[in-house]
Amino acid sequence: MATKKITITVPEELLESIRSRVDSRGVSAYITEAAVRMDAVDKLGELSAGLQEEYGALTDEELRVADEWLAAIDAKHDELTARARAGTGAEVRGDVGREAA
């Protein structure tokens, strides 16, 4: 990916906070990663709005099922994190949360 140098203005406290936690990546890489994430969030918002316009809002039942699915994913993540901390070598599988859908 081609890059272009720009100038941005950020609050001093934010810059100090970023500098305190970056390693060899540096401030530019940190800011770039944050911008990439925000760009993805914006694109998801645009997709969501388009889908809602085309198909209508999700029903309460659809939202309930989605919430259950996300809760199952969160629970599996918590379990895997606890196993990893305990040194049991837990593996992450691609089908996490499918049983709740």
N, C-alpha and C positions, 0 to 999 in steps of 0.2 A: 504494500500500500504506500502510495506516495504521501509525503508529509509536507506541511507548510507551516512555517513559523508565524505565530500570531502573538499579540499582546493582550493579556486579560488583566482585569482588576479584581482582586479578591480582598476581603477583610484581612487585616494583619493577623488576627487571632486564628483564622482558618489556615492561613499559610504556615504559621508556626506549628499548628497541630499537624498538618500534613508533613512538614519537614521532620517532625519528631518521630514519625512512624515509617517514612520511606527508607528503603535500603538502596541498593545499587540501581533500582529502577528510576529513582529520581522523581522530582515533582512533576515534570512533564508527563512521564508515563502514568503517574497516579491520576493526574487530571484527565489524561486521555482515556484511561479506563473508566473513570467516573462518567465522562461524556458519552462513551460507548454504551454504558448501561442506561443512561438517561434517554439516549436516542432509541434504544430498544423498548423502553417503557413507553415512550411517546408513540412509537410505531404500533405497539400492542393496543394502546388507547384508540388510535385511529382505526385499527382493525375491528376492535370491539364496537366502536360507534357505527362503523359500516355494517357489521353483522346485525346489530340491533335495529338499524334503519331498515335493512332488507328483510329480516325475519322476525322482528319484534323482540321485546324484552324477555328474559328468561322467566319461567314460571317459578313460583315458590318451591314446587317439587324439584325442578331442575337445580335450583340453588341449593336445596337441602342435600341432594345427591352429590353435587360438587363439593359442598362443605364436608360431607362425610369422607369423600375421596381424599381431599386435602388433609383432613385430620388423620387418616390412615397413613398417608405419606409422612406427615410430621411424626407420628408415633414410631414408624419404622426408622426414620432418621434418628430419633432419640435413642431407639434400641441399638442401632448400629454404632452410634457415637459412644454409648455406654460400653458396648463390647470392645470397641477399638481402644477406649481408655483402659479397659481391663486387660487388654492384650490378648483377646481371643481370636484376633484375625478375622473379624466379620467381613463378609464380602457384600458389596452393593449389587443388587440385581435390578435389571431393567423393568421387571414387572411389579415393582413396589406399588402398592395401593390399588392394583387392579381388582382385588377381591371386594373392594368397597364400592366399585362402580356398578 
